[in-house]
Amino acid sequence: MEVKENMTLGTTLVTNPKGGFLACGPLYAYKCGRLHYTTGVCSNVSSKFETVEAIAPSVQECKTQLDIVIVLDGSNSIYPWDSVTDFLKSLLKNMDIGPQQTQ
């Protein structure tokens, strides 16, 4: 499913040491389950402001399974702990977790 709302996600500009720059910007997002995957386009621009190359990665398929690892140590470096655990609960609540889904 294609989602075309709230498309103002920002643009990235990176200079090239040999002259020119790389400009990247989002186009739209695909919805896979309850998650959104943003696609975009990047253009390699020469020092004469000519497009040398355009790169447009695309969504190949909507993956239904992810392996996720979250590591929290006991060193007390994570503070405030309650806010971190609330964030993780909220994050995991929005994922489809199960044997044939995200694990």
Backbone as XML, in Angstrom:
<?xml version="1.0"?>
<chain id="A" units="angstrom">
  <residue number="1" name="MET">
    <atom name="N" x="0.847" y="-1.178" z="0.000"/>
    <atom name="CA" x="0.000" y="0.000" z="0.000"/>
    <atom name="C" x="0.887" y="1.234" z="0.000"/>
  </residue>
  <residue number="2" name="GLU">
    <atom name="N" x="0.632" y="2.166" z="-0.855"/>
    <atom name="CA" x="1.425" y="3.383" z="-0.966"/>
    <atom name="C" x="0.823" y="4.469" z="-0.087"/>
  </residue>
  <residue number="3" name="VAL">
    <atom name="N" x="1.657" y="5.161" z="0.677"/>
    <atom name="CA" x="1.202" y="6.228" z="1.555"/>
    <atom name="C" x="1.811" y="7.530" z="1.063"/>
  </residue>
  <residue number="4" name="LYS">
    <atom name="N" x="0.991" y="8.552" z="0.829"/>
    <atom name="CA" x="1.503" y="9.823" z="0.325"/>
    <atom name="C" x="1.062" y="10.980" z="1.210"/>
  </residue>
  <residue number="5" name="GLU">
    <atom name="N" x="1.150" y="10.816" z="2.497"/>
    <atom name="CA" x="0.786" y="11.888" z="3.401"/>
    <atom name="C" x="1.993" y="12.235" z="4.256"/>
  </residue>
  <residue number="6" name="ASN">
    <atom name="N" x="2.065" y="13.476" z="4.700"/>
    <atom name="CA" x="3.192" y="13.939" z="5.518"/>
    <atom name="C" x="4.525" y="13.630" z="4.845"/>
  </residue>
  <residue number="7" name="MET">
    <atom name="N" x="4.676" y="14.078" z="3.610"/>
    <atom name="CA" x="5.862" y="13.730" z="2.836"/>
    <atom name="C" x="7.029" y="14.688" z="3.070"/>
  </residue>
  <residue number="8" name="THR">
    <atom name="N" x="6.935" y="15.623" z="3.988"/>
    <atom name="CA" x="8.009" y="16.572" z="4.221"/>
    <atom name="C" x="8.964" y="16.023" z="5.266"/>
  </residue>
  <residue number="9" name="LEU">
    <atom name="N" x="9.763" y="15.036" z="4.875"/>
    <atom name="CA" x="10.668" y="14.377" z="5.816"/>
    <atom name="C" x="12.075" y="14.946" z="5.777"/>
  </residue>
  <residue number="10" name="GLY">
    <atom name="N" x="12.366" y="15.882" z="4.880"/>
    <atom name="CA" x="13.675" y="16.499" z="4.853"/>
    <atom name="C" x="14.512" y="16.078" z="3.665"/>
  </residue>
  <residue number="11" name="THR">
    <atom name="N" x="15.597" y="16.804" z="3.456"/>
    <atom name="CA" x="16.523" y="16.564" z="2.360"/>
    <atom name="C" x="17.925" y="16.518" z="2.930"/>
  </residue>
  <residue number="12" name="THR">
    <atom name="N" x="18.788" y="15.691" z="2.329"/>
    <atom name="CA" x="20.169" y="15.570" z="2.773"/>
    <atom name="C" x="21.097" y="16.045" z="1.665"/>
  </residue>
  <residue number="13" name="LEU">
    <atom name="N" x="22.075" y="16.872" z="2.009"/>
    <atom name="CA" x="23.103" y="17.321" z="1.072"/>
    <atom name="C" x="24.465" y="16.956" z="1.635"/>
  </residue>
  <residue number="14" name="VAL">
    <atom name="N" x="25.294" y="16.316" z="0.808"/>
    <atom name="CA" x="26.639" y="15.932" z="1.225"/>
    <atom name="C" x="27.600" y="16.398" z="0.144"/>
  </residue>
  <residue number="15" name="THR">
    <atom name="N" x="28.647" y="17.124" z="0.546"/>
    <atom name="CA" x="29.614" y="17.600" z="-0.440"/>
    <atom name="C" x="30.543" y="16.482" z="-0.876"/>
  </residue>
  <residue number="16" name="ASN">
    <atom name="N" x="31.012" y="16.591" z="-2.099"/>
    <atom name="CA" x="31.962" y="15.639" z="-2.666"/>
    <atom name="C" x="33.335" y="16.301" z="-2.651"/>
  </residue>
  <residue number="17" name="PRO">
    <atom name="N" x="34.371" y="15.667" z="-2.098"/>
    <atom name="CA" x="35.700" y="16.280" z="-2.051"/>
    <atom name="C" x="36.253" y="16.633" z="-3.435"/>
  </residue>
  <residue number="18" name="LYS">
    <atom name="N" x="35.765" y="15.967" z="-4.472"/>
    <atom name="CA" x="36.232" y="16.234" z="-5.835"/>
    <atom name="C" x="35.405" y="17.327" z="-6.514"/>
  </residue>
  <residue number="19" name="GLY">
    <atom name="N" x="34.483" y="17.912" z="-5.811"/>
    <atom name="CA" x="33.588" y="18.925" z="-6.365"/>
    <atom name="C" x="32.196" y="18.357" z="-6.525"/>
  </residue>
  <residue number="20" name="GLY">
    <atom name="N" x="31.212" y="19.215" z="-6.420"/>
    <atom name="CA" x="29.839" y="18.755" z="-6.529"/>
    <atom name="C" x="29.292" y="18.289" z="-5.196"/>
  </residue>
  <residue number="21" name="PHE">
    <atom name="N" x="28.155" y="17.619" z="-5.269"/>
    <atom name="CA" x="27.504" y="17.162" z="-4.042"/>
    <atom name="C" x="26.515" y="16.051" z="-4.361"/>
  </residue>
  <residue number="22" name="LEU">
    <atom name="N" x="26.058" y="15.396" z="-3.312"/>
    <atom name="CA" x="25.022" y="14.373" z="-3.397"/>
    <atom name="C" x="23.798" y="14.925" z="-2.677"/>
  </residue>
  <residue number="23" name="ALA">
    <atom name="N" x="22.672" y="14.953" z="-3.362"/>
    <atom name="CA" x="21.424" y="15.446" z="-2.779"/>
    <atom name="C" x="20.423" y="14.301" z="-2.716"/>
  </residue>
  <residue number="24" name="CYS">
    <atom name="N" x="19.855" y="14.073" z="-1.539"/>
    <atom name="CA" x="18.886" y="12.988" z="-1.355"/>
    <atom name="C" x="17.620" y="13.543" z="-0.710"/>
  </residue>
  <residue number="25" name="GLY">
    <atom name="N" x="16.504" y="13.003" z="-1.131"/>
    <atom name="CA" x="15.235" y="13.421" z="-0.547"/>
    <atom name="C" x="14.222" y="12.302" z="-0.598"/>
  </residue>
  <residue number="26" name="PRO">
    <atom name="N" x="13.286" y="12.290" z="0.339"/>
    <atom name="CA" x="12.255" y="11.253" z="0.368"/>
    <atom name="C" x="11.201" y="11.509" z="-0.703"/>
  </residue>
  <residue number="27" name="LEU">
    <atom name="N" x="10.576" y="10.442" z="-1.148"/>
    <atom name="CA" x="9.491" y="10.564" z="-2.117"/>
    <atom name="C" x="8.165" y="10.186" z="-1.485"/>
  </residue>
  <residue number="28" name="TYR">
    <atom name="N" x="8.067" y="8.983" z="-0.986"/>
    <atom name="CA" x="6.836" y="8.481" z="-0.391"/>
    <atom name="C" x="7.188" y="7.284" z="0.470"/>
  </residue>
  <residue number="29" name="ALA">
    <atom name="N" x="6.196" y="6.703" z="1.103"/>
    <atom name="CA" x="6.431" y="5.557" z="1.977"/>
    <atom name="C" x="5.504" y="4.415" z="1.593"/>
  </residue>
  <residue number="30" name="TYR">
    <atom name="N" x="5.980" y="3.219" z="1.830"/>
    <atom name="CA" x="5.157" y="2.026" z="1.670"/>
    <atom name="C" x="4.788" y="1.520" z="3.048"/>
  </residue>
  <residue number="31" name="LYS">
    <atom name="N" x="3.575" y="1.054" z="3.181"/>
    <atom name="CA" x="3.127" y="0.512" z="4.458"/>
    <atom name="C" x="3.180" y="-1.003" z="4.386"/>
  </residue>
  <residue number="32" name="CYS">
    <atom name="N" x="3.922" y="-1.591" z="5.303"/>
    <atom name="CA" x="4.025" y="-3.043" z="5.422"/>
    <atom name="C" x="3.517" y="-3.411" z="6.810"/>
  </residue>
  <residue number="33" name="GLY">
    <atom name="N" x="2.347" y="-4.002" z="6.880"/>
    <atom name="CA" x="1.742" y="-4.250" z="8.187"/>
    <atom name="C" x="1.399" y="-2.912" z="8.808"/>
  </residue>
  <residue number="34" name="ARG">
    <atom name="N" x="1.971" y="-2.650" z="9.976"/>
    <atom name="CA" x="1.760" y="-1.358" z="10.621"/>
    <atom name="C" x="2.981" y="-0.456" z="10.520"/>
  </residue>
  <residue number="35" name="LEU">
    <atom name="N" x="4.017" y="-0.893" z="9.791"/>
    <atom name="CA" x="5.247" y="-0.117" z="9.659"/>
    <atom name="C" x="5.294" y="0.592" z="8.317"/>
  </residue>
  <residue number="36" name="HIS">
    <atom name="N" x="5.954" y="1.756" z="8.279"/>
    <atom name="CA" x="6.126" y="2.511" z="7.043"/>
    <atom name="C" x="7.605" y="2.509" z="6.661"/>
  </residue>
  <residue number="37" name="TYR">
    <atom name="N" x="7.890" y="2.254" z="5.392"/>
    <atom name="CA" x="9.249" y="2.267" z="4.867"/>
    <atom name="C" x="9.353" y="3.387" z="3.847"/>
  </residue>
  <residue number="38" name="THR">
    <atom name="N" x="10.216" y="4.351" z="4.120"/>
    <atom name="CA" x="10.354" y="5.509" z="3.253"/>
    <atom name="C" x="11.324" y="5.217" z="2.127"/>
  </residue>
  <residue number="39" name="THR">
    <atom name="N" x="10.923" y="5.538" z="0.908"/>
    <atom name="CA" x="11.817" y="5.442" z="-0.242"/>
    <atom name="C" x="12.148" y="6.853" z="-0.688"/>
  </residue>
  <residue number="40" name="GLY">
    <atom name="N" x="13.182" y="6.997" z="-1.476"/>
    <atom name="CA" x="13.575" y="8.322" z="-1.923"/>
    <atom name="C" x="14.431" y="8.253" z="-3.162"/>
  </residue>
  <residue number="41" name="VAL">
    <atom name="N" x="15.058" y="9.365" z="-3.468"/>
    <atom name="CA" x="15.936" y="9.440" z="-4.629"/>
    <atom name="C" x="17.159" y="10.271" z="-4.251"/>
  </residue>
  <residue number="42" name="CYS">
    <atom name="N" x="18.323" y="9.875" z="-4.764"/>
    <atom name="CA" x="19.563" y="10.614" z="-4.572"/>
    <atom name="C" x="20.112" y="10.995" z="-5.941"/>
  </residue>
  <residue number="43" name="SER">
    <atom name="N" x="20.634" y="12.197" z="-6.052"/>
    <atom name="CA" x="21.250" y="12.654" z="-7.293"/>
    <atom name="C" x="22.671" y="13.089" z="-7.010"/>
  </residue>
  <residue number="44" name="ASN">
    <atom name="N" x="23.608" y="12.551" z="-7.793"/>
    <atom name="CA" x="25.000" y="12.967" z="-7.723"/>
    <atom name="C" x="25.144" y="14.138" z="-8.687"/>
  </residue>
  <residue number="45" name="VAL">
    <atom name="N" x="25.460" y="15.322" z="-8.167"/>
    <atom name="CA" x="25.500" y="16.547" z="-8.963"/>
    <atom name="C" x="26.943" y="17.022" z="-9.072"/>
  </residue>
  <residue number="46" name="SER">
    <atom name="N" x="27.373" y="17.360" z="-10.286"/>
    <atom name="CA" x="28.754" y="17.798" z="-10.524"/>
    <atom name="C" x="28.944" y="19.238" z="-10.056"/>
  </residue>
  <residue number="47" name="SER">
    <atom name="N" x="30.197" y="19.696" z="-10.072"/>
    <atom name="CA" x="30.498" y="21.077" z="-9.683"/>
    <atom name="C" x="29.904" y="22.078" z="-10.675"/>
  </residue>
  <residue number="48" name="LYS">
    <atom name="N" x="29.477" y="21.609" z="-11.848"/>
    <atom name="CA" x="28.815" y="22.460" z="-12.846"/>
    <atom name="C" x="27.291" y="22.363" z="-12.720"/>
  </residue>
  <residue number="49" name="PHE">
    <atom name="N" x="26.829" y="21.780" z="-11.627"/>
    <atom name="CA" x="25.411" y="21.600" z="-11.329"/>
    <atom name="C" x="24.691" y="20.757" z="-12.377"/>
  </residue>
  <residue number="50" name="GLU">
    <atom name="N" x="25.391" y="19.756" z="-12.897"/>
    <atom name="CA" x="24.796" y="18.800" z="-13.822"/>
    <atom name="C" x="24.599" y="17.481" z="-13.092"/>
  </residue>
  <residue number="51" name="THR">
    <atom name="N" x="23.466" y="16.846" z="-13.306"/>
    <atom name="CA" x="23.211" y="15.552" z="-12.681"/>
    <atom name="C" x="24.073" y="14.496" z="-13.352"/>
  </residue>
  <residue number="52" name="VAL">
    <atom name="N" x="24.963" y="13.886" z="-12.578"/>
    <atom name="CA" x="25.854" y="12.848" z="-13.085"/>
    <atom name="C" x="25.159" y="11.491" z="-13.020"/>
  </residue>
  <residue number="53" name="GLU">
    <atom name="N" x="24.438" y="11.269" z="-11.938"/>
    <atom name="CA" x="23.801" y="9.975" z="-11.705"/>
    <atom name="C" x="22.636" y="10.166" z="-10.744"/>
  </residue>
  <residue number="54" name="ALA">
    <atom name="N" x="21.573" y="9.437" z="-10.968"/>
    <atom name="CA" x="20.439" y="9.431" z="-10.046"/>
    <atom name="C" x="20.254" y="8.012" z="-9.528"/>
  </residue>
  <residue number="55" name="ILE">
    <atom name="N" x="20.110" y="7.897" z="-8.222"/>
    <atom name="CA" x="19.941" y="6.598" z="-7.578"/>
    <atom name="C" x="18.580" y="6.614" z="-6.893"/>
  </residue>
  <residue number="56" name="ALA">
    <atom name="N" x="17.737" y="5.670" z="-7.243"/>
    <atom name="CA" x="16.399" y="5.604" z="-6.652"/>
    <atom name="C" x="16.134" y="4.200" z="-6.134"/>
  </residue>
  <residue number="57" name="PRO">
    <atom name="N" x="16.566" y="3.920" z="-4.896"/>
    <atom name="CA" x="16.271" y="2.600" z="-4.338"/>
    <atom name="C" x="14.773" y="2.406" z="-4.219"/>
  </residue>
  <residue number="58" name="SER">
    <atom name="N" x="14.334" y="1.198" z="-4.400"/>
    <atom name="CA" x="12.901" y="0.924" z="-4.313"/>
    <atom name="C" x="12.644" y="-0.223" z="-3.346"/>
  </residue>
  <residue number="59" name="VAL">
    <atom name="N" x="11.415" y="-0.324" z="-2.924"/>
    <atom name="CA" x="11.018" y="-1.417" z="-2.046"/>
    <atom name="C" x="10.915" y="-2.680" z="-2.888"/>
  </residue>
  <residue number="60" name="GLN">
    <atom name="N" x="11.696" y="-3.680" z="-2.553"/>
    <atom name="CA" x="11.689" y="-4.919" z="-3.314"/>
    <atom name="C" x="10.505" y="-5.798" z="-2.941"/>
  </residue>
  <residue number="61" name="GLU">
    <atom name="N" x="10.240" y="-5.892" z="-1.675"/>
    <atom name="CA" x="9.121" y="-6.692" z="-1.196"/>
    <atom name="C" x="8.801" y="-6.266" z="0.225"/>
  </residue>
  <residue number="62" name="CYS">
    <atom name="N" x="7.631" y="-6.586" z="0.650"/>
    <atom name="CA" x="7.200" y="-6.256" z="1.999"/>
    <atom name="C" x="7.547" y="-7.435" z="2.902"/>
  </residue>
  <residue number="63" name="LYS">
    <atom name="N" x="8.615" y="-7.308" z="3.655"/>
    <atom name="CA" x="9.051" y="-8.381" z="4.549"/>
    <atom name="C" x="8.100" y="-8.475" z="5.738"/>
  </residue>
  <residue number="64" name="THR">
    <atom name="N" x="7.739" y="-9.686" z="6.078"/>
    <atom name="CA" x="6.848" y="-9.876" z="7.223"/>
    <atom name="C" x="7.601" y="-10.344" z="8.457"/>
  </residue>
  <residue number="65" name="GLN">
    <atom name="N" x="8.865" y="-10.706" z="8.292"/>
    <atom name="CA" x="9.633" y="-11.201" z="9.427"/>
    <atom name="C" x="10.887" y="-10.365" z="9.613"/>
  </residue>
  <residue number="66" name="LEU">
    <atom name="N" x="11.152" y="-9.982" z="10.844"/>
    <atom name="CA" x="12.374" y="-9.294" z="11.230"/>
    <atom name="C" x="12.906" y="-9.971" z="12.479"/>
  </residue>
  <residue number="67" name="ASP">
    <atom name="N" x="14.209" y="-10.029" z="12.603"/>
    <atom name="CA" x="14.828" y="-10.479" z="13.844"/>
    <atom name="C" x="15.353" y="-9.236" z="14.544"/>
  </residue>
  <residue number="68" name="ILE">
    <atom name="N" x="14.843" y="-8.947" z="15.718"/>
    <atom name="CA" x="15.203" y="-7.740" z="16.450"/>
    <atom name="C" x="15.874" y="-8.134" z="17.760"/>
  </residue>
  <residue number="69" name="VAL">
    <atom name="N" x="16.984" y="-7.466" z="18.056"/>
    <atom name="CA" x="17.686" y="-7.681" z="19.318"/>
    <atom name="C" x="17.796" y="-6.332" z="20.020"/>
  </residue>
  <residue number="70" name="ILE">
    <atom name="N" x="17.360" y="-6.270" z="21.260"/>
    <atom name="CA" x="17.483" y="-5.066" z="22.079"/>
    <atom name="C" x="18.323" y="-5.442" z="23.289"/>
  </residue>
  <residue number="71" name="VAL">
    <atom name="N" x="19.432" y="-4.732" z="23.471"/>
    <atom name="CA" x="20.353" y="-5.045" z="24.568"/>
    <atom name="C" x="20.355" y="-3.883" z="25.557"/>
  </residue>
  <residue number="72" name="LEU">
    <atom name="N" x="20.059" y="-4.187" z="26.808"/>
    <atom name="CA" x="20.132" y="-3.216" z="27.894"/>
    <atom name="C" x="21.031" y="-3.803" z="28.967"/>
  </residue>
  <residue number="73" name="ASP">
    <atom name="N" x="22.061" y="-3.071" z="29.340"/>
    <atom name="CA" x="22.984" y="-3.608" z="30.343"/>
    <atom name="C" x="22.593" y="-3.135" z="31.743"/>
  </residue>
  <residue number="74" name="GLY">
    <atom name="N" x="23.247" y="-3.660" z="32.734"/>
    <atom name="CA" x="22.938" y="-3.326" z="34.118"/>
    <atom name="C" x="23.901" y="-2.332" z="34.724"/>
  </residue>
  <residue number="75" name="SER">
    <atom name="N" x="24.525" y="-1.489" z="33.906"/>
    <atom name="CA" x="25.548" y="-0.582" z="34.420"/>
    <atom name="C" x="24.984" y="0.734" z="34.950"/>
  </residue>
  <residue number="76" name="ASN">
    <atom name="N" x="23.686" y="0.886" z="34.946"/>
    <atom name="CA" x="23.029" y="2.127" z="35.372"/>
    <atom name="C" x="23.346" y="3.311" z="34.469"/>
  </residue>
  <residue number="77" name="SER">
    <atom name="N" x="23.826" y="3.045" z="33.246"/>
    <atom name="CA" x="24.099" y="4.131" z="32.303"/>
    <atom name="C" x="22.834" y="4.571" z="31.578"/>
  </residue>
  <residue number="78" name="ILE">
    <atom name="N" x="21.776" y="3.784" z="31.681"/>
    <atom name="CA" x="20.514" y="4.122" z="31.038"/>
    <atom name="C" x="19.635" y="4.812" z="32.074"/>
  </residue>
  <residue number="79" name="TYR">
    <atom name="N" x="19.364" y="6.091" z="31.825"/>
    <atom name="CA" x="18.596" y="6.867" z="32.784"/>
    <atom name="C" x="17.763" y="7.881" z="32.026"/>
  </residue>
  <residue number="80" name="PRO">
    <atom name="N" x="16.567" y="8.141" z="32.346"/>
    <atom name="CA" x="15.751" y="7.498" z="33.364"/>
    <atom name="C" x="15.208" y="6.155" z="32.874"/>
  </residue>
  <residue number="81" name="TRP">
    <atom name="N" x="15.374" y="5.148" z="33.671"/>
    <atom name="CA" x="15.031" y="3.772" z="33.311"/>
    <atom name="C" x="13.560" y="3.622" z="32.931"/>
  </residue>
  <residue number="82" name="ASP">
    <atom name="N" x="12.659" y="4.243" z="33.693"/>
    <atom name="CA" x="11.224" y="4.116" z="33.409"/>
    <atom name="C" x="10.877" y="4.664" z="32.025"/>
  </residue>
  <residue number="83" name="SER">
    <atom name="N" x="11.490" y="5.770" z="31.636"/>
    <atom name="CA" x="11.230" y="6.340" z="30.305"/>
    <atom name="C" x="11.716" y="5.411" z="29.208"/>
  </residue>
  <residue number="84" name="VAL">
    <atom name="N" x="12.874" y="4.782" z="29.425"/>
    <atom name="CA" x="13.421" y="3.851" z="28.434"/>
    <atom name="C" x="12.511" y="2.636" z="28.291"/>
  </residue>
  <residue number="85" name="THR">
    <atom name="N" x="12.080" y="2.064" z="29.402"/>
    <atom name="CA" x="11.210" y="0.886" z="29.317"/>
    <atom name="C" x="9.847" y="1.246" z="28.722"/>
  </residue>
  <residue number="86" name="ASP">
    <atom name="N" x="9.332" y="2.448" z="29.026"/>
    <atom name="CA" x="8.073" y="2.884" z="28.408"/>
    <atom name="C" x="8.231" y="3.008" z="26.895"/>
  </residue>
  <residue number="87" name="PHE">
    <atom name="N" x="9.362" y="3.565" z="26.457"/>
    <atom name="CA" x="9.630" y="3.684" z="25.020"/>
    <atom name="C" x="9.685" y="2.308" z="24.359"/>
  </residue>
  <residue number="88" name="LEU">
    <atom name="N" x="10.398" y="1.375" z="24.979"/>
    <atom name="CA" x="10.512" y="0.030" z="24.406"/>
    <atom name="C" x="9.159" y="-0.675" z="24.352"/>
  </residue>
  <residue number="89" name="LYS">
    <atom name="N" x="8.350" y="-0.521" z="25.381"/>
    <atom name="CA" x="7.008" y="-1.117" z="25.367"/>
    <atom name="C" x="6.176" y="-0.541" z="24.227"/>
  </residue>
  <residue number="90" name="SER">
    <atom name="N" x="6.261" y="0.765" z="24.041"/>
    <atom name="CA" x="5.520" y="1.416" z="22.957"/>
    <atom name="C" x="6.023" y="0.949" z="21.594"/>
  </residue>
  <residue number="91" name="LEU">
    <atom name="N" x="7.330" y="0.822" z="21.449"/>
    <atom name="CA" x="7.927" y="0.357" z="20.196"/>
    <atom name="C" x="7.482" y="-1.059" z="19.870"/>
  </residue>
  <residue number="92" name="LEU">
    <atom name="N" x="7.588" y="-1.949" z="20.838"/>
    <atom name="CA" x="7.251" y="-3.354" z="20.616"/>
    <atom name="C" x="5.751" y="-3.566" z="20.440"/>
  </residue>
  <residue number="93" name="LYS">
    <atom name="N" x="4.937" y="-2.721" z="21.063"/>
    <atom name="CA" x="3.488" y="-2.838" z="20.932"/>
    <atom name="C" x="3.050" y="-2.618" z="19.479"/>
  </residue>
  <residue number="94" name="ASN">
    <atom name="N" x="3.811" y="-1.826" z="18.726"/>
    <atom name="CA" x="3.466" y="-1.510" z="17.343"/>
    <atom name="C" x="4.036" y="-2.496" z="16.334"/>
  </residue>
  <residue number="95" name="MET">
    <atom name="N" x="4.626" y="-3.580" z="16.786"/>
    <atom name="CA" x="5.184" y="-4.584" z="15.884"/>
    <atom name="C" x="4.354" y="-5.855" z="15.941"/>
  </residue>
  <residue number="96" name="ASP">
    <atom name="N" x="4.261" y="-6.513" z="14.810"/>
    <atom name="CA" x="3.570" y="-7.798" z="14.741"/>
    <atom name="C" x="4.556" y="-8.885" z="15.160"/>
  </residue>
  <residue number="97" name="ILE">
    <atom name="N" x="4.471" y="-9.337" z="16.412"/>
    <atom name="CA" x="5.430" y="-10.294" z="16.955"/>
    <atom name="C" x="4.786" y="-11.668" z="17.029"/>
  </residue>
  <residue number="98" name="GLY">
    <atom name="N" x="5.501" y="-12.673" z="16.524"/>
    <atom name="CA" x="4.997" y="-14.036" z="16.545"/>
    <atom name="C" x="5.942" y="-14.969" z="15.826"/>
  </residue>
  <residue number="99" name="PRO">
    <atom name="N" x="5.676" y="-16.287" z="15.856"/>
    <atom name="CA" x="6.576" y="-17.283" z="15.258"/>
    <atom name="C" x="6.828" y="-17.070" z="13.764"/>
  </residue>
  <residue number="100" name="GLN">
    <atom name="N" x="5.836" y="-16.631" z="13.012"/>
    <atom name="CA" x="6.003" y="-16.409" z="11.576"/>
    <atom name="C" x="6.064" y="-14.921" z="11.238"/>
  </residue>
  <residue number="101" name="GLN">
    <atom name="N" x="6.320" y="-14.097" z="12.244"/>
    <atom name="CA" x="6.389" y="-12.651" z="12.048"/>
    <atom name="C" x="7.686" y="-12.140" z="12.652"/>
  </residue>
  <residue number="102" name="THR">
    <atom name="N" x="7.676" y="-10.918" z="13.144"/>
    <atom name="CA" x="8.849" y="-10.348" z="13.791"/>
    <atom name="C" x="9.141" y="-11.105" z="15.079"/>
  </residue>
  <residue number="103" name="GLN">
    <atom name="N" x="10.431" y="-11.384" z="15.319"/>
    <atom name="CA" x="10.837" y="-12.089" z="16.542"/>
    <atom name="C" x="11.895" y="-11.289" z="17.250"/>
  </residue>
</chain>
